[in-house]
Structures are given as structure tokens and as C-alpha cells.
């Protein structure tokens, strides 16, 4: 258990360093067959994702920002959009 705490402390310190140096970019962490991606802009974490269900999160975010209609405009009324993650 202490090893896990050490890894978390190391990750936390690395994120603090990115923040202090106002870094911009992507931090990818892989552990025990899981992956996380953190995106930074001028030292601030702006987004964090895992590879699973990226399309669902994208569509949900569009709906929350009331922008989903912009996406739907690319499809005719007879054409339905069904992302593979909803299959």
C-alpha cells in the first residue's frame, strides 16, 4: 500500500511542477492496464480522460454546452448518428 501512496505522491508532485512552470501539453499515465490522460494549458489542468467511451463524453459535453445541434446539422433528418460506443 505504501508503494501506491509513493506513486500517487510522485504524480501529484509532477502535476504541481507543471502548474508552477505553467506547462502546456499532455501527461499520459499508464498503470495496471489502465490509462489516464491529463491535458494542461499554461499550468492549469483543462481536461482529463481515459480511453474508454471518449465519444460518449464528447457528445455529453456538447449537450451540456448546448452545442449538440451544431454537430447534428451535419446529418440529414433521415440519417441518424449512432456512435459505435452506443451500439
SVG drawing of the C-alpha trace seen along z (x, -y; Angstrom):
<svg xmlns="http://www.w3.org/2000/svg" viewBox="-36 -30 45 34">
<polyline fill="none" stroke="black" stroke-width="0.4" points="0.0,0.0 2.8,-2.4 4.2,-1.9 0.9,-3.1 1.0,-6.1 4.5,-6.8 3.4,-6.7 0.5,-9.0 2.7,-11.4 5.1,-11.4 2.3,-12.0 0.9,-14.8 4.3,-16.5 4.8,-16.2 1.4,-17.9 2.4,-20.6 5.6,-21.2 3.6,-21.5 1.4,-24.1 4.3,-26.1 6.1,-26.2 2.8,-27.0 3.3,-24.0 1.1,-23.2 0.7,-19.7 -0.5,-16.2 0.5,-13.9 -0.2,-10.2 -0.2,-7.8 -0.4,-4.0 -0.6,-1.6 -2.1,1.9 -3.6,2.0 -5.4,-1.4 -4.5,-4.7 -5.3,-8.3 -4.6,-11.4 -4.3,-14.9 -4.3,-18.0 -2.7,-21.2 -2.8,-24.8 -0.5,-27.3 -0.2,-25.2 -3.9,-24.5 -5.5,-21.1 -8.2,-21.7 -9.3,-18.1 -8.7,-14.6 -9.8,-11.4 -9.5,-7.7 -9.6,-5.9 -12.9,-4.3 -16.1,-6.0 -14.4,-9.1 -17.2,-9.6 -19.9,-9.4 -18.1,-12.0 -17.7,-14.3 -21.4,-14.1 -22.4,-14.6 -20.1,-17.7 -21.7,-19.1 -25.1,-18.6 -24.2,-20.3 -22.8,-23.3 -26.0,-23.5 -23.8,-22.9 -25.2,-19.4 -27.3,-21.0 -24.2,-22.2 -23.0,-18.6 -26.4,-17.2 -26.5,-19.7 -24.1,-17.5 -26.7,-14.8 -30.0,-14.9 -33.2,-14.1 -33.4,-10.7 -29.8,-10.0 -29.3,-9.1 -26.0,-9.4 -25.2,-6.3 -21.7,-6.3 -20.2,-2.9 -20.0,-3.4 -23.8,-3.3 -24.1,-0.1"/>
</svg>
